[in-house]
Amino acid sequence: MQVHMKKNNEYVPDIAKLVKKTKMTEKETLFEFTFEDEIVRELFSYNPGQFVQVSVFGIGEAPFSISSTPTRKGTLELGIRNTGDVTAAIHKLKVGDKVGIRGPYGNGFPLGTLKGHNLLFVAGGIGLVPLRSVINYVADNRDDFGKITIFYGSCNPEERVFVDEFEKVWAKIPNFELHQTVDECHETWQGNVGVVTTLFNKCLVDSTNTMALICGPPVMYKFVVRDLLKLGFHRNEIYLSLERKMKCGIGKCAHCQVGHKLACVDGPVFTYFEAERLQESI
């Protein structure tokens, strides 16, 4: 269960130390942080799908989806792509360096609603970062959920994230399937070639008692949703993570406004039923 700690100033972050960094691709690295304050470390909790704001002192701050699972206490994992000033500074951090972290923010995936259902995850690129939090949560509470199916697409084999986890961890989860595809043909790639929706034509998906969770580039959403609806999924059985243009994290700047909603407060997770009523949401 998520615990909110009362603060006098919501903008003041807690200090966290980098304890591990794992390079996943040329641009993406998995960072593992722990809070310096023992009480903060013990009380900090979140739901899969939520995000935190990370401050690099003297540079700035930016929002990042949480990639770890709340079932594993003590540290916080963030999968971060090197794309700008803040992310470049984070990638230069060494083990032992400190940052500021505030949050968690937003609404994550509704674990209570998902409980008892089969789960279909459709991820594109680093969209697997927040979905990994749910996947590992389900793995740690395996009896509470049905079959797990993951459709994962990336531009090429080298840009896939969490590859080591596929075989060493996820492949050992009971009643679990992982299907991968890449956009570009590659000499060493033996799997499917094509966008992630091509997997719907090659893998059997039963919509009965199944919830779908989607995260990836915005362009893929409407095509994935189209195929899910054709398979018989209802609009309230499809969950989308609309992580776009978030800045302050607490609904003050309205930088992330989508229609009449704010992604940082009302989302970033929405059902498709909700999302299709938001102007330019997908």
N, C-alpha and C positions, 0 to 999 in steps of 0.2 A: 504494500500500500504506500502511496506517495505521501511524504511528510513535508510540509512547508515550515520553514523556520522563520519566525517573525524577525524582521529587520527594520531598523530605523530608516535606512536608506536602501531602497531596492536596487539602486545603481552600483552599490559598493560590492565588489566581488569577494569571494573567499579565496585565499591563497592555496594553490595546489602545485605539487611538485611532479615533474615528469619522471616516471620510474622505468619506462620502457618505450622504445620506438621500433617498429617493425616495418621495413620497406616492403610494400606490396607490388607496386608497379613503378614505372619511371616517374609518375607524378603523384601517386597516392602512397601515404604512409599511415600506419595505425599507431596512434599515440595513447599511452596508458598513463593516467594521472592519479594521484592520491592527494586528498586534502591534508594540509598540515595540521589543522585543528582536529584533535581526536573526536570531539563532540560532533563537529560538522561531518566528519568522515563516517561516524556511526549513524547519524540521523539522516544523511542524504539518501533519498530514494527517488524513484522516477518510474514512469511507465514507458514501455517500448514505443517509439514513435515521437517522444518528446525531444527537445533540444536544449542546449546550454549556450551561453555567451562566453567566449574565451577572450581575455584581454592579454595582449602582449604589451607590457609597460613601455611607454615611449613610442609605440607604433599605432595601436588602435585595438579594436575588438571586432569580432564577427561571430555569427551564430553557426553552430554545427550540430547535426543530428547525433544522438547518442547511439553508439554501436554495440555497447556491452549490454548485458542483461541484469536487471535488478536482483535476480536470484543469486548473483555472485557479488558479494559485498566487498568493500574495501578500496576498489579502484574504479575508474571511469575510463572507458575506451572511446576514442573518437577517430574515425577514418577521415582524413583530410587530404584534399587535392591542392597542390601548389598552384594557385592561380592569381594571386595578388599580393599586396604588401603585407597584410596580416598573415596570410597563409605561408608566404615565403619566410617570414620571421619565425613562425611556428616550426617549419621544416628545418630551420637552422638550430633549433633548441637541442641541447645535449641533456642526457640523463642527469638529473639533479637540478636542472634549471626550473624556475618558477613562473607561473602565470596566474592570472585571476580568472575565476570561474563563477558565474552567477546563473541561477536557474534551479531546477528545471522549469521550462516554460512550455506552453501549448498543451493541446490535448493529443494524447497518443492513441494507439490502437486499443479498442475496447476489449480487454482480455476476458471480461465476464461474458460478453456477448459471443466471443469466439469459442469459448469453452464448450466442449462436446461436439464440435464440428470438425470436418475435414478442412484443411487449409491449403489453398493454392496461392503461392507467391509468384508474382511476375515482376522481375527486376531488370532494369537496363543500366549498364555501367555502374556508377557509384550509387545508384539507387538501392543497391544491395546493402549499403552501410546501415540505414535505419532498419531495414527488414531483418538484418542479422540479429538485431536485438530481440525481435519477436521469435525468430527461429530458435535461438539458444534458450529463450524463456520456455518455449514449447518443449525443447529437448530436456530441460530440467524438470518439467511437469508433464512428462510424456503420457501419463494415464488420463490426463484431463482433456486430451485432444485426439482427433482421429488421424487419418492419413495426411502426410505432409508431401506436397509436390511443389518443386521449385522450377520455374522457367527463368533462365538467366541468359541475357544477351549482352554482348559487348562488341566493340568495333573489331577487335582482333584478339588472338589468344594472349598476347602480352599485356593487354589492358584489363584482364580479368582480376578482380580483387578477391581476397580470402581463398585463394586456390589451395593452399596447404590445408585449410580447414575442411574443404570438400571431402577429401579422402580420409584424413586422419580423424575427423570428428563426425561430420554429418553423415557420411556413408555408413556409419555404425548405428545410426538412430533407427529403431524399429519402424517399419512401415513408412519408409522415406524414399522419395525419388527426386533426383536432380537431373534436369535436362538443360544442356547448354547449347548455345549457338553463337556464331560470330558473323559479322557483316561481310568481312573480307576473306576470300579464300587464302589459305596459307599452307605452305608445303608440309609443315609438321602437324597440322590440325586434321584430326580424323573424324571430328563430329559434324554436326549440322552447320550449314552455311546459309545465312539469311537473317532477316530481322527476327526479333523475338516472337512475333505473331506466327511465323512459319511453324513453330513448335505445336501450335494448336492443330495443325493438319497431320502431325506425325505422332502425337501422343494422346492417348485417350483421357479425356477430362469429363468426369461425372459431376454435374452441378448439384446432385442430390446431397443435401446436408453439408454443403461446401461453401465456405466463405473465401473470397478472393482479396488479396492485399497487393497493391500495385505501387511501385515507386521507380522513377527513372526520368529520362528526358521528357519534357512536356509534350513533345511531338508524338510520342508513342502512346499516350494515354487514350486518345479517341479510338485508335485502332485496336488496342487491347480490350477496351470496354465494348466496342462493337462485337468482337468475337465472343466475349463472355456473355453478352446478351443473347447472341445466337445460340449459345449452348444452354440457355435456360436460366442463367443467373438473374436474380431480381436486383433492382437498383440499390436496395438497402443491404445487399449481400456483397457489395463491391466497395472496398475501402481504398481511397487514394491519399497519398501524401503530397500536399501542394506546398512544397518548400520553395518559396519564391520571394526574393527581395526583402527578406526579413532583416531588421536592423536593430531596433531597441529591445525587442523581445517581450515587451509588456504592454503593447497597444497604445503607446503615447505618440509615436511619430506617424502612424498610418502609412508607412512606406510599403507595407505588405498588403495593402487593401486589395481584396478580390471581390468585386461586386459590392455588396453591403457588409461583407465580413472582413476580418483581419486574420491573416494566416497564422500570425504568432499567438493570438489569443483564442480564436474560434477553431483553429486547426492546430498544426498543419494537416491533421488527418480528418478527412470528410468521407461520408458515404457518397457514392455516385448520385444518389437521389438528391443530396444536398448540393453537390458540386455542379450538377447540370443547371441549377437555378442561379448560379453565380455567374455574372457576366465575365466572359473571357477567362474562365477558370481553367479550362482545358481546350 
